[in-house]
């Protein structure tokens, strides 16, 4: 196994060190487990019948925000790895 050091731009360093990253990373568990379960239970009519108009969009927003943020970070990381491999 080889050790590889990658460089990401300052924009991502600021995002990772910001409080926003802590919020997004804490929502990962919600996006992967609770939000889909809530959407399923609301669709079946098991819970939250009165406020489904509010809860469903919030669940989808959480799933979307966490997914997009993680995909963008992964893309920057993979690009850094590819650039490092091209230089060697």
N, CA, C and O atoms as a printed pandas DataFrame, in Angstrom:
     atom_number atom_name residue_name chain_id  residue_number  x_coord  y_coord  z_coord
0              1         N          UNK        A               1    0.848   -1.174    0.000
1              2        CA          UNK        A               1    0.000    0.000    0.000
2              3         C          UNK        A               1    0.893    1.236    0.000
3              4         O          UNK        A               1    1.894    1.299    0.715
4              5         N          UNK        A               2    0.519    2.196   -0.800
5              6        CA          UNK        A               2    1.290    3.429   -0.915
6              7         C          UNK        A               2    0.601    4.546   -0.134
7              8         O          UNK        A               2   -0.621    4.570    0.009
8              9         N          UNK        A               3    1.405    5.447    0.355
9             10        CA          UNK        A               3    0.875    6.621    1.040
10            11         C          UNK        A               3    0.791    7.756    0.043
11            12         O          UNK        A               3    1.729    8.013   -0.711
12            13         N          UNK        A               4   -0.335    8.426    0.049
13            14        CA          UNK        A               4   -0.561    9.496   -0.910
14            15         C          UNK        A               4   -1.105   10.702   -0.166
15            16         O          UNK        A               4   -2.057   10.582    0.605
16            17         N          UNK        A               5   -0.513   11.844   -0.389
17            18        CA          UNK        A               5   -0.986   13.088    0.196
18            19         C          UNK        A               5   -1.624   13.914   -0.905
19            20         O          UNK        A               5   -1.022   14.146   -1.954
20            21         N          UNK        A               6   -2.840   14.353   -0.659
21            22        CA          UNK        A               6   -3.525   15.157   -1.668
22            23         C          UNK        A               6   -3.715   16.567   -1.148
23            24         O          UNK        A               6   -3.698   16.811    0.058
24            25         N          UNK        A               7   -3.895   17.486   -2.074
25            26        CA          UNK        A               7   -4.149   18.874   -1.719
26            27         C          UNK        A               7   -5.524   19.255   -2.240
27            28         O          UNK        A               7   -5.869   19.000   -3.394
28            29         N          UNK        A               8   -6.296   19.871   -1.361
29            30        CA          UNK        A               8   -7.588   20.401   -1.789
30            31         C          UNK        A               8   -7.525   21.910   -1.662
31            32         O          UNK        A               8   -6.742   22.444   -0.878
32            33         N          UNK        A               9   -8.348   22.591   -2.433
33            34        CA          UNK        A               9   -8.267   24.051   -2.433
34            35         C          UNK        A               9   -8.764   24.643   -1.108
35            36         O          UNK        A               9   -9.415   23.984   -0.298
36            37         N          UNK        A              10   -8.421   25.913   -0.939
37            38        CA          UNK        A              10   -8.750   26.616    0.298
38            39         C          UNK        A              10  -10.252   26.689    0.546
39            40         O          UNK        A              10  -10.693   26.749    1.694
40            41         N          UNK        A              11  -11.033   26.683   -0.525
41            42        CA          UNK        A              11  -12.486   26.731   -0.394
42            43         C          UNK        A              11  -12.983   25.540    0.432
43            44         O          UNK        A              11  -13.815   25.705    1.324
44            45         N          UNK        A              12  -12.471   24.340    0.134
45            46        CA          UNK        A              12  -12.894   23.148    0.865
46            47         C          UNK        A              12  -12.326   23.112    2.270
47            48         O          UNK        A              12  -12.973   22.600    3.184
48            49         N          UNK        A              13  -11.135   23.643    2.457
49            50        CA          UNK        A              13  -10.578   23.713    3.812
50            51         C          UNK        A              13  -11.457   24.576    4.702
51            52         O          UNK        A              13  -11.703   24.233    5.858
52            53         N          UNK        A              14  -11.930   25.693    4.167
53            54        CA          UNK        A              14  -12.811   26.563    4.944
54            55         C          UNK        A              14  -14.141   25.884    5.232
55            56         O          UNK        A              14  -14.671   26.006    6.336
56            57         N          UNK        A              15  -14.688   25.168    4.248
57            58        CA          UNK        A              15  -15.967   24.478    4.458
58            59         C          UNK        A              15  -15.850   23.388    5.515
59            60         O          UNK        A              15  -16.741   23.235    6.350
60            61         N          UNK        A              16  -14.763   22.633    5.485
61            62        CA          UNK        A              16  -14.596   21.538    6.435
62            63         C          UNK        A              16  -14.390   22.066    7.850
63            64         O          UNK        A              16  -14.833   21.440    8.813
64            65         N          UNK        A              17  -13.737   23.190    7.985
65            66        CA          UNK        A              17  -13.477   23.755    9.312
66            67         C          UNK        A              17  -14.628   24.616    9.831
67            68         O          UNK        A              17  -14.600   25.057   10.980
68            69         N          UNK        A              18  -15.621   24.853    9.010
69            70        CA          UNK        A              18  -16.724   25.726    9.425
70            71         C          UNK        A              18  -17.756   24.961   10.257
71            72         O          UNK        A              18  -17.808   23.732   10.208
72            73         N          UNK        A              19  -18.571   25.682   11.016
73            74        CA          UNK        A              19  -19.656   25.040   11.770
74            75         C          UNK        A              19  -20.682   24.369   10.847
75            76         O          UNK        A              19  -21.375   23.440   11.263
76            77         N          UNK        A              20  -20.778   24.832    9.610
77            78        CA          UNK        A              20  -21.698   24.216    8.649
78            79         C          UNK        A              20  -21.358   22.744    8.449
79            80         O          UNK        A              20  -22.263   21.917    8.330
80            81         N          UNK        A              21  -20.089   22.406    8.410
81            82        CA          UNK        A              21  -19.689   21.010    8.226
82            83         C          UNK        A              21  -20.135   20.155    9.401
83            84         O          UNK        A              21  -20.537   19.006    9.214
84            85         N          UNK        A              22  -20.068   20.706   10.614
85            86        CA          UNK        A              22  -20.531   19.962   11.785
86            87         C          UNK        A              22  -22.025   19.681   11.695
87            88         O          UNK        A              22  -22.486   18.604   12.072
88            89         N          UNK        A              23  -22.773   20.650   11.195
89            90        CA          UNK        A              23  -24.216   20.464   11.039
90            91         C          UNK        A              23  -24.492   19.403    9.977
91            92         O          UNK        A              23  -25.304   18.503   10.190
92            93         N          UNK        A              24  -23.818   19.511    8.839
93            94        CA          UNK        A              24  -24.034   18.552    7.754
94            95         C          UNK        A              24  -23.599   17.151    8.183
95            96         O          UNK        A              24  -24.298   16.178    7.898
96            97         N          UNK        A              25  -22.473   17.033    8.854
97            98        CA          UNK        A              25  -22.013   15.714    9.272
98            99         C          UNK        A              25  -22.911   15.118   10.346
99           100         O          UNK        A              25  -23.058   13.898   10.417
100          101         N          UNK        A              26  -23.512   15.952   11.178
101          102        CA          UNK        A              26  -24.443   15.417   12.175
102          103         C          UNK        A              26  -25.770   15.013   11.541
103          104         O          UNK        A              26  -26.499   14.201   12.111
104          105         N          UNK        A              27  -26.093   15.561   10.379
105          106        CA          UNK        A              27  -27.327   15.188    9.684
106          107         C          UNK        A              27  -27.166   13.932    8.839
107          108         O          UNK        A              27  -28.148   13.456    8.269
108          109         N          UNK        A              28  -25.968   13.385    8.740
109          110        CA          UNK        A              28  -25.759   12.199    7.912
110          111         C          UNK        A              28  -26.565   11.010    8.418
111          112         O          UNK        A              28  -27.168   10.286    7.625
112          113         N          UNK        A              29  -26.578   10.806    9.708
113          114        CA          UNK        A              29  -27.367    9.709   10.270
114          115         C          UNK        A              29  -28.846    9.888   10.017
115          116         O          UNK        A              29  -29.561    8.928    9.728
116          117         N          UNK        A              30  -29.301   11.125   10.126
117          118        CA          UNK        A              30  -30.705   11.420    9.862
118          119         C          UNK        A              30  -31.026   11.173    8.397
119          120         O          UNK        A              30  -32.068   10.602    8.077
120          121         N          UNK        A              31  -30.145   11.595    7.514
121          122        CA          UNK        A              31  -30.392   11.451    6.080
122          123         C          UNK        A              31  -30.394    9.988    5.652
123          124         O          UNK        A              31  -31.106    9.614    4.720
124          125         N          UNK        A              32  -29.611    9.172    6.320
125          126        CA          UNK        A              32  -29.522    7.770    5.930
126          127         C          UNK        A              32  -30.568    6.882    6.580
127          128         O          UNK        A              32  -30.939    5.851    6.019
128          129         N          UNK        A              33  -31.051    7.267    7.756
129          130        CA          UNK        A              33  -31.971    6.363    8.450
130          131         C          UNK        A              33  -33.325    6.992    8.742
131          132         O          UNK        A              33  -34.345    6.497    8.262
132          133         N          UNK        A              34  -33.359    8.051    9.504
133          134        CA          UNK        A              34  -34.630    8.572    9.986
134          135         C          UNK        A              34  -35.473    9.247    8.906
135          136         O          UNK        A              34  -36.691    9.069    8.884
136          137         N          UNK        A              35  -34.859   10.008    8.020
137          138        CA          UNK        A              35  -35.639   10.706    6.992
138          139         C          UNK        A              35  -36.368    9.732    6.065
139          140         O          UNK        A              35  -37.557    9.928    5.816
140          141         N          UNK        A              36  -35.712    8.693    5.544
141          142        CA          UNK        A              36  -36.469    7.738    4.722
142          143         C          UNK        A              36  -37.557    6.999    5.499
143          144         O          UNK        A              36  -38.631    6.726    4.962
144          145         N          UNK        A              37  -37.281    6.678    6.752
145          146        CA          UNK        A              37  -38.300    6.006    7.566
146          147         C          UNK        A              37  -39.489    6.925    7.793
147          148         O          UNK        A              37  -40.633    6.482    7.689
148          149         N          UNK        A              38  -39.245    8.201    8.100
149          150        CA          UNK        A              38  -40.346    9.160    8.278
150          151         C          UNK        A              38  -41.168    9.280    7.004
151          152         O          UNK        A              38  -42.397    9.286    7.060
152          153         N          UNK        A              39  -40.502    9.375    5.856
153          154        CA          UNK        A              39  -41.224    9.500    4.594
154          155         C          UNK        A              39  -42.090    8.265    4.359
155          156         O          UNK        A              39  -43.241    8.379    3.937
156          157         N          UNK        A              40  -41.539    7.097    4.631
157          158        CA          UNK        A              40  -42.300    5.859    4.463
158          159         C          UNK        A              40  -43.504    5.819    5.403
159          160         O          UNK        A              40  -44.614    5.498    4.980
160          161         N          UNK        A              41  -43.283    6.145    6.673
161          162        CA          UNK        A              41  -44.373    6.077    7.656
162          163         C          UNK        A              41  -45.458    7.114    7.377
163          164         O          UNK        A              41  -46.641    6.850    7.592
164          165         N          UNK        A              42  -45.064    8.270    6.908
165          166        CA          UNK        A              42  -46.048    9.288    6.554
166          167         C          UNK        A              42  -46.850    8.846    5.332
167          168         O          UNK        A              42  -48.061    9.056    5.275
168          169         N          UNK        A              43  -46.184    8.237    4.360
169          170        CA          UNK        A              43  -46.884    7.763    3.164
170          171         C          UNK        A              43  -47.885    6.666    3.504
171          172         O          UNK        A              43  -48.942    6.577    2.878
172          173         N          UNK        A              44  -47.565    5.837    4.481
173          174        CA          UNK        A              44  -48.475    4.787    4.914
174          175         C          UNK        A              44  -49.573    5.317    5.842
175          176         O          UNK        A              44  -50.534    4.605    6.131
176          177         N          UNK        A              45  -49.435    6.560    6.310
177          178        CA          UNK        A              45  -50.425    7.144    7.206
178          179         C          UNK        A              45  -50.282    6.724    8.649
179          180         O          UNK        A              45  -51.239    6.796    9.420
180          181         N          UNK        A              46  -49.096    6.286    9.019
181          182        CA          UNK        A              46  -48.868    5.797   10.379
182          183         C          UNK        A              46  -48.643    6.945   11.362
183          184         O          UNK        A              46  -49.163    6.909   12.477
184          185         N          UNK        A              47  -47.882    7.953   10.968
185          186        CA          UNK        A              47  -47.542    9.052   11.878
186          187         C          UNK        A              47  -47.703   10.398   11.187
187          188         O          UNK        A              47  -47.763   10.482    9.961
188          189         N          UNK        A              48  -47.771   11.426   11.981
189          190        CA          UNK        A              48  -47.697   12.830   11.561
190          191         C          UNK        A              48  -48.640   13.192   10.406
191          192         O          UNK        A              48  -48.230   13.865    9.461
192          193         N          UNK        A              49  -49.851   12.765   10.479
193          194        CA          UNK        A              49  -50.797   13.037    9.395
194          195         C          UNK        A              49  -51.098   14.528    9.248
195          196         O          UNK        A              49  -51.366   15.005    8.145
196          197         N          UNK        A              50  -51.056   15.257   10.351
197          198        CA          UNK        A              50  -51.426   16.678   10.319
198          199         C          UNK        A              50  -50.340   17.571    9.732
199          200         O          UNK        A              50  -50.638   18.616    9.153
200          201         N          UNK        A              51  -49.112   17.173    9.876
201          202        CA          UNK        A              51  -48.004   18.030    9.439
202          203         C          UNK        A              51  -47.165   17.399    8.326
203          204         O          UNK        A              51  -45.994   17.737    8.156
204          205         N          UNK        A              52  -47.765   16.492    7.580
205          206        CA          UNK        A              52  -47.009   15.846    6.505
206          207         C          UNK        A              52  -46.550   16.833    5.448
207          208         O          UNK        A              52  -45.517   16.619    4.813
208          209         N          UNK        A              53  -47.287   17.895    5.250
209          210        CA          UNK        A              53  -46.929   18.920    4.265
210          211         C          UNK        A              53  -45.623   19.613    4.643
211          212         O          UNK        A              53  -44.962   20.193    3.781
212          213         N          UNK        A              54  -45.241   19.561    5.922
213          214        CA          UNK        A              54  -44.021   20.198    6.386
214          215         C          UNK        A              54  -42.877   19.192    6.530
215          216         O          UNK        A              54  -41.737   19.487    6.169
216          217         N          UNK        A              55  -43.180   18.021    7.052
217          218        CA          UNK        A              55  -42.143   17.043    7.371
218          219         C          UNK        A              55  -41.537   16.422    6.111
219          220         O          UNK        A              55  -40.322   16.239    6.044
220          221         N          UNK        A              56  -42.351   16.099    5.125
221          222        CA          UNK        A              56  -41.846   15.448    3.909
222          223         C          UNK        A              56  -40.837   16.336    3.165
223          224         O          UNK        A              56  -39.765   15.848    2.808
224          225         N          UNK        A              57  -41.135   17.620    2.918
225          226        CA          UNK        A              57  -40.111   18.444    2.257
226          227         C          UNK        A              57  -38.834   18.610    3.080
227          228         O          UNK        A              57  -37.739   18.676    2.520
228          229         N          UNK        A              58  -38.970   18.678    4.402
229          230        CA          UNK        A              58  -37.779   18.790    5.251
230          231         C          UNK        A              58  -36.930   17.532    5.149
231          232         O          UNK        A              58  -35.705   17.616    5.068
232          233         N          UNK        A              59  -37.569   16.364    5.153
233          234        CA          UNK        A              59  -36.827   15.108    5.015
234          235         C          UNK        A              59  -36.100   15.045    3.676
235          236         O          UNK        A              59  -34.928   14.673    3.626
236          237         N          UNK        A              60  -36.780   15.404    2.600
237          238        CA          UNK        A              60  -36.124   15.399    1.292
238          239         C          UNK        A              60  -34.994   16.418    1.228
239          240         O          UNK        A              60  -33.963   16.155    0.610
240          241         N          UNK        A              61  -35.170   17.573    1.854
241          242        CA          UNK        A              61  -34.120   18.584    1.865
242          243         C          UNK        A              61  -32.879   18.069    2.597
243          244         O          UNK        A              61  -31.757   18.271    2.132
244          245         N          UNK        A              62  -33.075   17.409    3.731
245          246        CA          UNK        A              62  -31.949   16.870    4.488
246          247         C          UNK        A              62  -31.197   15.833    3.653
247          248         O          UNK        A              62  -29.967   15.851    3.591
248          249         N          UNK        A              63  -31.937   14.936    3.016
249          250        CA          UNK        A              63  -31.302   13.913    2.183
250          251         C          UNK        A              63  -30.520   14.563    1.048
251          252         O          UNK        A              63  -29.392   14.162    0.764
252          253         N          UNK        A              64  -31.101   15.547    0.408
253          254        CA          UNK        A              64  -30.461   16.206   -0.732
254          255         C          UNK        A              64  -29.222   16.993   -0.318
255          256         O          UNK        A              64  -28.181   16.883   -0.966
256          257         N          UNK        A              65  -29.314   17.780    0.743
257          258        CA          UNK        A              65  -28.189   18.622    1.175
258          259         C          UNK        A              65  -26.995   17.764    1.584
259          260         O          UNK        A              65  -25.866   18.032    1.174
260          261         N          UNK        A              66  -27.239   16.747    2.379
261          262        CA          UNK        A              66  -26.144   15.886    2.826
262          263         C          UNK        A              66  -25.518   15.163    1.644
263          264         O          UNK        A              66  -24.294   15.079    1.546
264          265         N          UNK        A              67  -26.343   14.642    0.751
265          266        CA          UNK        A              67  -25.819   13.932   -0.409
266          267         C          UNK        A              67  -24.989   14.811   -1.321
267          268         O          UNK        A              67  -23.904   14.418   -1.749
268          269         N          UNK        A              68  -25.488   15.991   -1.618
269          270        CA          UNK        A              68  -24.763   16.906   -2.514
270          271         C          UNK        A              68  -23.446   17.340   -1.879
271          272         O          UNK        A              68  -22.416   17.367   -2.553
272          273         N          UNK        A              69  -23.468   17.681   -0.592
273          274        CA          UNK        A              69  -22.248   18.123    0.081
274          275         C          UNK        A              69  -21.201   17.014    0.071
275          276         O          UNK        A              69  -20.034   17.267   -0.224
276          277         N          UNK        A              70  -21.612   15.785    0.393
277          278        CA          UNK        A              70  -20.653   14.684    0.429
278          279         C          UNK        A              70  -20.141   14.328   -0.961
279          280         O          UNK        A              70  -18.968   13.991   -1.119
280          281         N          UNK        A              71  -21.005   14.399   -1.967
281          282        CA          UNK        A              71  -20.546   14.112   -3.327
282          283         C          UNK        A              71  -19.548   15.156   -3.816
283          284         O          UNK        A              71  -18.566   14.815   -4.475
284          285         N          UNK        A              72  -19.791   16.413   -3.501
285          286        CA          UNK        A              72  -18.850   17.468   -3.908
286          287         C          UNK        A              72  -17.503   17.298   -3.218
287          288         O          UNK        A              72  -16.457   17.471   -3.844
288          289         N          UNK        A              73  -17.523   16.959   -1.926
289          290        CA          UNK        A              73  -16.278   16.740   -1.198
290          291         C          UNK        A              73  -15.545   15.520   -1.746
291          292         O          UNK        A              73  -14.323   15.549   -1.895
292          293         N          UNK        A              74  -16.270   14.459   -2.043
293          294        CA          UNK        A              74  -15.648   13.266   -2.612
294          295         C          UNK        A              74  -15.053   13.559   -3.988
295          296         O          UNK        A              74  -13.983   13.056   -4.331
296          297         N          UNK        A              75  -15.751   14.370   -4.767
297          298        CA          UNK        A              75  -15.248   14.724   -6.102
298          299         C          UNK        A              75  -13.938   15.504   -5.985
299          300         O          UNK        A              75  -12.998   15.257   -6.741
300          301         N          UNK        A              76  -13.875   16.440   -5.044
301          302        CA          UNK        A              76  -12.640   17.203   -4.855
302          303         C          UNK        A              76  -11.506   16.292   -4.395
303          304         O          UNK        A              76  -10.360   16.472   -4.807
304          305         N          UNK        A              77  -11.813   15.331   -3.555
305          306        CA          UNK        A              77  -10.798   14.399   -3.070
306          307         C          UNK        A              77  -10.295   13.494   -4.193
307          308         O          UNK        A              77   -9.090   13.293   -4.341
308          309         N          UNK        A              78  -11.217   12.953   -4.976
309          310        CA          UNK        A              78  -10.819   12.076   -6.081
310          311         C          UNK        A              78  -10.010   12.852   -7.121
311          312         O          UNK        A              78   -9.031   12.332   -7.655
312          313         N          UNK        A              79  -10.408   14.086   -7.410
313          314        CA          UNK        A              79   -9.628   14.905   -8.340
314          315         C          UNK        A              79   -8.224   15.141   -7.809
315          316         O          UNK        A              79   -7.260   15.124   -8.574
316          317         N          UNK        A              80   -8.099   15.362   -6.499
317          318        CA          UNK        A              80   -6.777   15.525   -5.899
318          319         C          UNK        A              80   -5.935   14.272   -6.025
319          320         O          UNK        A              80   -4.731   14.355   -6.267
320          321         N          UNK        A              81   -6.556   13.107   -5.863
321          322        CA          UNK        A              81   -5.834   11.839   -6.004
322          323         C          UNK        A              81   -5.401   11.638   -7.454
323          324         O          UNK        A              81   -4.266   11.241   -7.716
324          325         N          UNK        A              82   -6.303   11.912   -8.393
325          326        CA          UNK        A              82   -5.954   11.754   -9.809
326          327         C          UNK        A              82   -4.814   12.684  -10.203
327          328         O          UNK        A              82   -3.901   12.280  -10.924
328          329         N          UNK        A              83   -4.864   13.929   -9.731
329          330        CA          UNK        A              83   -3.798   14.886  -10.039
330          331         C          UNK        A              83   -2.467   14.439   -9.441
331          332         O          UNK        A              83   -1.416   14.609  -10.058
332          333         N          UNK        A              84   -2.515   13.868   -8.234
333          334        CA          UNK        A              84   -1.289   13.401   -7.596
334          335         C          UNK        A              84   -0.720   12.203   -8.347
335          336         O          UNK        A              84    0.498   12.075   -8.474
336          337         N          UNK        A              85   -1.589   11.325   -8.847
337          338        CA          UNK        A              85   -1.115   10.168   -9.618
338          339         C          UNK        A              85   -0.537   10.606  -10.953
339          340         O          UNK        A              85    0.431   10.014  -11.431
340          341         N          UNK        A              86   -1.113   11.627  -11.555
341          342        CA          UNK        A              86   -0.615   12.117  -12.846
342          343         C          UNK        A              86    0.779   12.731  -12.703
343          344         O          UNK        A              86    1.581   12.680  -13.635
344          345         N          UNK        A              87    1.058   13.301  -11.555
345          346        CA          UNK        A              87    2.363   13.934  -11.334
346          347         C          UNK        A              87    3.465   12.923  -11.078
347          348         O          UNK        A              87    4.644   13.235  -11.247
348          349         N          UNK        A              88    3.094   11.711  -10.669
349          350        CA          UNK        A              88    4.139   10.719  -10.363
350          351         C          UNK        A              88    4.491    9.876  -11.544
351          352         O          UNK        A              88    5.350    9.000  -11.443
